Amino acid sequence: MEPTLLIGDRVLVEKVSYRFGKPERGDVVVFEKDFAEPAPEANESFVRDITDSFRGLFGFPTGGQQDFIKRVVAVSGDRIEGRDGKVFVNDEEVAEPYLPEGIQTSPFGPIEVPEGMVFVMGDNRANSDDSRSFGPIDVDQVIGHAFVLIWPPGHVDGL
């Protein structure tokens, strides 16, 4: 999400609104994504359970899932495409004032976003593991809406 978020930044995540509504274009969301992890040996299971408990307590990923933070660029029913260095949703260029001037988006798509899913992208377009590589995500994977940067103190700002 650089330059919007830097390594070590901390954000507040609001988890209630998506229980009553769905993510919208432009929202910065936190979601869980499965990643491949080898199955633990029988004698490692107990230790892994304890380790995962502590990791979860401090907000670190546990088990076979990892938290991601990305920006929603397209929602259910949208057609998204990267062309001419820009992002287009439903054949209209997306205004992206959060990106530094001159940032180009590599070509992709077009992709139709299925019902109940969102297409997410990182603001660091040249180096982001996002829906361009793993596809749209189910809205049920979204944990919440990241809305304010709270750490470090000198960089407190809205997202």
Phi, psi and omega in degrees: 000007176299142008269357181299315177235143179247162178303131180095347177294150177236140182235156171269137181241122179268125189252356188274317190300328182282354171285336183248349180210188182239158176301147180243162177305135179095341179295141171264119186239153172252134180217159178262139179226133177290145171225154184290128178220135181297145179294138181287150173292157182305319182282348178271343187302313181298313180297318179297319179300315180294315179300315179298324178299314179292320179299314179297323179300324182258013174082015178268155181297149180233161176053226184258023179235154178225144176276137175240155172231122183213171179258134176286123182250333179213150182240178182313131178089347179283154172246118184244146182206144172254122178206151179055031178079003184236168174253135178237131174241123183054041178066014175246134179297134180274127173286125182233073183293346180281347178269141175298149180302138177093352179291130180251145175255129181291154182298142173200163174075197012285151181230131173271127180276117183294162177302137178078014182230163174227153177255121183245148177220147173277154178287340176273077191301329182281343185214065183224127174274102187217197185299342175293333179256323183250003176084175179299153179250151178289136180300338178290343177279345183285125180276320182179180183258115175282123187235344178211138174276123184246348182215135006284157187306325181288350183246017180304127183194158175282155177258000000 
